[in-house]
Amino acid sequence: MLAWRNGEYVAVPDGATVAQIHDGPSLFETFALRAGSVECLADHWHRLALSCPRLGLDPQKLILGQSTDRTKWSPVLQKLLSAAGLTDAIVRIVVVPRTDGLSTEWVTVRPLPESTPRVDLFLLKTVRDKPEWLPRPKSGPWKNSAMAWKELSSLTTRLDVEGVQFDDAGNVSECTRSALAWWDGKQWSMPAASTGCLPSTTANQLNGVLHQARMPIQEVATAFPHEAQSILILRSTLAGGASLVNQVFTCDGQVAWRAAADQSQAHSQLSALRSWRAQRSVNLA
């Protein structure tokens, strides 16, 4: 697989993970490229910039990691997409600190899976690890989430699934690749930062959409919300940024939760989120 590294193109293992790119401290962001455009790229750069000082990096000195300049991105993306035989893709940028205070930036692409409007969840045993600092960085080597993904893969070969991680107190934290939000008929809830969840770009976007609609929302540290009528998984690479959850299973395959018949509130907010994101699309390729 071809990768871009600070202006040069190098070979890396197919499907290289963050740890394979650099098995040490790093920061990374992933986003979907569809028809040459990325939704809400500024939110990814904001999250990346918040973490840079912790690794001694000045985000303003990054080459691509703060740029929305198509003239900088397009040659890189076009070459990587061509080498991989892709048109749409998941783009990952990994930022590795150097001893001189600058960084080595890596860009890779991989196939963009088809988004499914409904997914199932599995309640995992892999406990969410404690963050290095708050707000939690999206940082490599990303080993805890890799362990959770490995556990999920051992439970099912299905692709339309996610695994739910809990913190060491048994509170819902996040999924292996996604954030969570749920509606209980009165208000929306999301896991609190204290559970070890990431400051999700899409969760922040949904939060803004809900505030605009004057919908009640809270951040909570709580056990799995069996009383919820609707559950959403939130991920920037999903079409529209989110999908509905259909069912939730325990590790032994028992049904722990089912979505209520009435999903009108969830559909309303999904539509608003999709529209909000589409208005903030940047052409890169």
ABEGO torsion letter per residue (X at the ends): XBBBBGGBBBBBBBGBBAAAABBBBBBBBBBBBBGGBBBGAAAAAAAAAAAAAAAGBBAAABAAAABABAAAAAAAAAAAAAAAGBABBBBBBBBBBBAAGBBBBBBBBBBBBBBBABBBBBBBABBBBBBABOBBBBBOAGAAAAAAAAAAAAABABABBBBBBBBAAGBBABBAABBBBBBAGABBBBBBAAAGBBBBAAAAAAAAAAAAAGBBBBBBBBBBBAABABBBBBBAABBGGBBBBABBBBAAGBBABBBBABAAAAAAAAAAAAAAAAAABBBAX
